[in-house]
Amino acid sequence: MTQMTQMTQPFEQLLAALRASEHTFVSIRRDIHAHPELGFEETRTADLVAAKLGEWGYEVTTGVGGTGVVGQLRRGSSTARIGLRADMDALPIQEATGLPYASTVARTMHACGHDGHTAILLAAAHHLARQGEFDGTLNVIFQPAEEGLGGAARMIDDGLFTRFPCDQIFALHNMPGVPVGHFALRHGCLMASSDTVTITVTGKGTHGAMPQLGCDPVVAAAGIVLALQTIVSRNVEPTRAAVVTIGAMLAGDAPNVIPGTATLRLSVRALDAETRNLLEARIRSIAELQAQSYGATAQVEYRQITHPLMNDHNATELAIATIEALAGPRGLTMLPDAVMGSEDFSWMTDQVPGCYVMLGNGVESKGGCAVHNPEYDFNDAALSWGAAYFVGLVQRYLRIG
C-alpha cells in the first residue's frame, strides 16, 4: 500500500460519512437560499445556525458583531485553538434561476454562495460534534455582512478573538468554473484590498443656455475621470497590480440645466499597502486639483472595505496537506498570481494567522455560472468536499497525541 493510499483512506471514509447525511445539509442550504437576508439582517439564518449548534452540544454565542454566531466545542486538555469561518449574507439581486427553492424575497438572493458556505460549516460542525476526534478548542464562526458592509471588522470590534481566541483561522469560497472536488490557493497575498471612494464635485448651477453664469461640475468631473486613468499607467510601478474603476457618474436631471454637483463612485484595489496608499494619495490630489482647475471644488470620501488577504505560511501548509490527503495532489492548484477580487476575511487574517481556499463549484451549466449573477446557484455536490476539508483541518491541527 502506498503512502498516499494510506493518507487518503481516512478521507474516503470521511467523505462517505458526510455524504450519508448530505441530504440534511442540502435541505438546510436550500432553505437558506429561499430565505436570503442582506448584511446585518441575517436574523433568520443566525437563529437557524444557533439552534443547530446548540442541538449538537456547542456553547453558542449570538449577536456577535450584530447578527454573528459563534459556536465553541472543547475536547481533551490541549490549549490549541482553531477557528473556521463562514459568511451568511445575501446580495441585493433579483434571482432569475427559476429553481423550486429560488428566493422568496424580492431583489434579494444568495448570488455568491454564502448559503452553501453556511451549510458546509454546519455539516462540518455536526460531524465534529458527533464523530470528530480532537484535542483542543474548536470555534465555528458564522459571519454577517461580508458583502462590503464590514461584518468581519464588526465582529472583531465586538471582541471576537478576545472572547474566542484562535491560533489559526480558515475559510473557503466556492469557485465557479473549477471542477467539484478540486481546490485552489496560494501562499502570501491571495486577494486584493478593496476601497470605495465617493468624489463630490461642487460647482454652480445655471441655465444650460448660459454656462458662463455658472461653474459646470459635469465638465470638472469628466476631467477628473480622464485624469484618474493615469494613476495605474503612470504612477504605479508596472510590476505591481492595481485597479481604479469609476463605476458611476451621477449628475443632473435635465438637458438644459447645469447642475450644482456631480458625483463619482470608484472601486479601488491593490495587493500591498504601499500601492494602496499611493492610490489614495493620487486620487485625492487629482480630484481636488482637477476640480480647482475648472473653478469647482471636490470632496473625497475614502472608505476601506477590505485589506489585502494574506495567507499565512504555516496555515497554508496545513491547508495544502489537508487538501492533498483529501483530493490528492491533482485535486489542488497552486495559483501563480493573486486575484483582484476582495474578501472581508482579510480583517480576520490581519489579527490571526489564517488561510483562505477556493473550492471548486463545478464547470459549464452546473455550478459554472459566475457569482454575483442572477442565474447563479451554489452546487450542492461541492458541499461534502468543503465540509471534509474543514473537518480535516481540525483533526490535523487538534490531533490527539
N, C-alpha and C positions, 0 to 999 in steps of 0.2 A: 504494500500500500504506500503510495507516495505521500510526501509531507503535505502537499496541497489537498489531497483527498482527506487526510486526517484532519486538516484545518476546516474544510468545508462541510464535513459530515454534520457537526452540531448545527450549522446554519441551515442545512437542508431540513433537519428536524425542526428547527425554529420556524422556518418558513411554513412548514406543514402545519405546525401548531397554530400559527397566526392565521393561516388560510382556513383552518377549521372554524374559526369564529369570525371570519372576514365579513360574512353577510350582516352581522350585527353592526359593524362599523361602517359598512357601505350604507346601511339604512340610516345611521346617525348622520353620515356625511350628506346624504340626500335630503334629510330633514333640515339640516342647517342650510343647505343650498336653497331650499324652498322658502326659507325664512331669513333672508340676509339682513344684516344690520350694519350701518355705517359706523365709522370710528367714534369711540366713546359712547355709542348707543347699543353695545352688544349685550344687553341685559338678558335676553332670552338665551343666547348662546352661552353666556357666562353661567347662568343658572343651570343649564343642562350639564356643562362641564363640571361644575361644583358638585352637583348631585351624583354624577357618575363616580367622581374621585372619592367622595365620601362613602359611597356604597362599597368601594373596593378597599377601604381601610386607610386612605390617605388623610393626613391632617390638612384641612383645607382652609385657605385664607382668601376671602373675596374682597373686592373693592380696592385692589392694589393698583394705584395709578388711575383710578376711575372705575373701569369695569374689568380690570385684570384679575386673573385667578392663579393662585399658586397652590400646588399640592405637594406635600412633603412626606416621604416614606423613609424610615430609618430601619436599618438592619445591622446586626452584629455590633462590633465595638470600634471599628475603624473611624478615624476622623476625616477620611477622604469624602469630598462632596462634589457632585456633578449636577449640572443644570441642562435641561432640554427645553427648548422654546418653540412654540407655535403661535402664529398670528391668527386672529379671529374675524377681522373686519372685512366688509364687502366694499364695492365701488358704486358710485352714482352713475350706473349704466343701465339702460333698458335691455333686458335679456331678450334674445331672438333665437334661442335654441329650439323651442317647441317641445322640450322634454317633458315627460309626465311629472317630474319633480322641479320644473322651472320655477323661478322666483315668483312668489305671490305678492311681492311688494313693488309697486310702480317705481321705475327709474332707479332700482337698486338690485344688484346681482353680485354673486361671487364669480367675478370675471378674472380672478387671479389665482384661484385655487386655495384660498385660505380655509375654505370648508374642508378640503382634503387634508391640509396640514393639521387642522384641529383633530380630525378623525384619526390621522396617523399617530399623533401623540397620545390620544386616548387609547388606541389599540395597544401601543407600547406600554402605557401606564397600566392597563388592565393585565397584560401578560406578566409584567414585572411584579405586580401585586400578587398574582395567583401562582406563578411558576418561576419567577425570577430568583436566582441565587446570587446574592451580592453582599458585600460587607461595607457599609458606609451610609451616606445620606443622598437620596435622590430628590431633586427639586424639579417638578414639571411646571413650566411657566407658560401660561396662556395669555398672550399679549393683546391688548386692544390697539386700534388706531395705528396700524403700521403704514397705511397709505397716506403719508405726507403730513400726518397730524401730530407726530411726536409721541406715540404711545410708549415706546421704549424709554425715552427720556423721562416721561411722566412716572413710569414705574420705578425708575432709578431714584428720582427725586422723592418718591414715597418710601424709600428705604429698601428697595428690592434686595440688594446684595448685603446690606447690614442685617436685615431680618432673615434672609435665606442665603447665607454665604455659599459661593460656588468656587471650586478650584479651577474648573474649566466649564465652558458652556458651549452648546452645539445647537444648530438649527439647520433646516433644509428648505428648499423651494423647488417646486415642480418645474420641469424644463421641457416645454413642447418641442417636438422635432427630434428628441433623443429617445431611443428605444426604452421601453419599460424594463426594469432590471439593470439599467445602466446608470452610472453616476459620473459626475464631473466636478472637479475642484482644482485649486492651485494653492501653492504656498504664497504667503505675503498678501499683497493687495488683490482682492478678487473683484470688488465693485467700487464705483466712483462715489465721491461726495455729491450731494445734491443741494443746491441753494435756489431759493425762489426770490426773484428781485422784482419790485414794482417801481417804475420810474414815472413820476407825475410831472409833466411839463406844463407850466403855467404861463400863459401869455395874456392877451387882452382881446376879448371877443368883439366882433363888429359885423356889420353887414358885408356879405360876400362881394358886393359890388364896390365896396370902399375899403379895400385891405389896408390902405395907407393910414387909416384911422385906428388900426388895432395892431396886435402882435400875434402872428399866426402860430399857435403851438403845434399844429399839424406839420408844418414845414420844419420846425425845430425838431420834432420827434422823428421825422423822416431822416434828417441829418444825423441824429443820434443812432438810428438803426444802421445806416450805412457805415458810420464810424466804428460801431461795435464790431463789425465784421473784421476789422483789422487786428483785434486783440490776439486771436489764436494764430493768425497767419504772420503777425509781425512782432508780437510781444512774448509769446510762449515759445520756449525752446523747442525746436522741431522734434526732438526725441521724446517729448512729454505729451501726453494726451490731455485734451481739454475740449469742452463744448460750451458755446454761448448761443443759445437759441432764443429768439424773440418769438414767442408763441401767440401773442395777442397785441394788437394796436387798436385802442379804443378812443374815438373822438367824434364829437358832433352828431347831429341828427338830420340836418337839412343841407341840401347842396348850396344854398345861398346864404348860409350863416357860418362865419368863422367862430369856432367855439373858444371858450376861455381856457380850457385844459385839454390835454391829450395824455393818455396813459399807455405805457408799455409794460408788458409782463414777460419776464425772462426765466428760463431754466438754465442754470449754470453748473457745470460738472468738472471735476478734476480727480486725479488719482493720488495726489500728495498735497500736503499742507502748504508748501511753498508756492506751488502753482495756484492753489485755491486763493491764497492771499493776494497774489498778483492779479488774478481775475477781478477780485473785488475792488482793488485799488484802481485799476484801469477803468472799470465800469463806472465807478463814482466820478472819476476825473473827466472821462469823455462826456458823460451825461451833463455834468454841471457846466463844463466849458463850451460844449457844443450849444447848449441852450443859451448860454450867455452871448455867444456869437450871433444869435438871432434876436437878441433883445429879450429873451424869455428866461425863466428860471426852471431848475429841475430839482425835485426832491427824490432821493433814492432810499427806498426801504429794502433792506437786505436781511433775509431770513434763512438761517442754516437749517436744513431739513435733516440731512444725514451727514456723517463723516465718511471718509474712505473706509471701506470694510476690509480689515486686515485679519487674515488667518494666521494664528499663532503657530509656530513651527511644531511644538510638541503636540498640540491639539490636532494639527493637520496630520501628523504622523499616526496618531491614534485613529483618526478617521480613515486614512489610507489602509492601515492594517485591517480595520473592521470591514471595509468595503471589499478588499481583496479576498478575505475569508468568506464573505457572503456571496459575492458575484464573480470571483476570480479576477485575475489581472486584466482580462479582456473586458470586464464589466466596469472598468474605470478609465476615464480620460483625464489626463493632467492638462489643464488648459494652458496654452503658451502665453496668453495675454489676459489682462483684466478686461472686464466689460464696463461700459459706461452707464449701465443701469445702477440703481442705488437701493439700499436696504436699511431700514430702521434698526436692524440688529447691530449695526455698527456702533450705536451708543453702548450696547452691552459689551462688545468686544473691546471698547475703549476702557472698560472697567475690569473685565475678567478675560484671561486668555481663552480664545474660542476658535471654532471653525464652522464655516458655512459651506454647505454642499448642495449641488444641483442634482435633482432626482429626475430620471427620465419619465416623461409623461406620455410617451408614445409618438408615433410618426403618422403622417398622412391624416386621414379623416379622424381616426380615433386618438384623441389627445394631441394632435398636431397643430391645432388652431392656436394662434398666438394669444398670450394673456392680454388683459385689458381690451377684450374684444367681445361684442355682444353674442358671438357664436361659440365662445369658449365654454368648455366643461372639463373639470378635473377627471382624469382617467382612473376609475376605481381599481383597475388592475395594478396600479402602482402603489396602492395603499399598504399592502403587506410588506412590500420591499422597503418602504420608508420606515415602517414600524420595526422590521427586523434590524435595520441599521441602528435605530435608536436603542433597541434592546441590546444589540451587540456592543455598542459604546459603553453602556452601563456595566455590563458583565465583564468587559475587559478592564475598564478603569477602576471599578469597585470589586475587582476579583477577590475571591475568598483565598486567603493564604498568600 
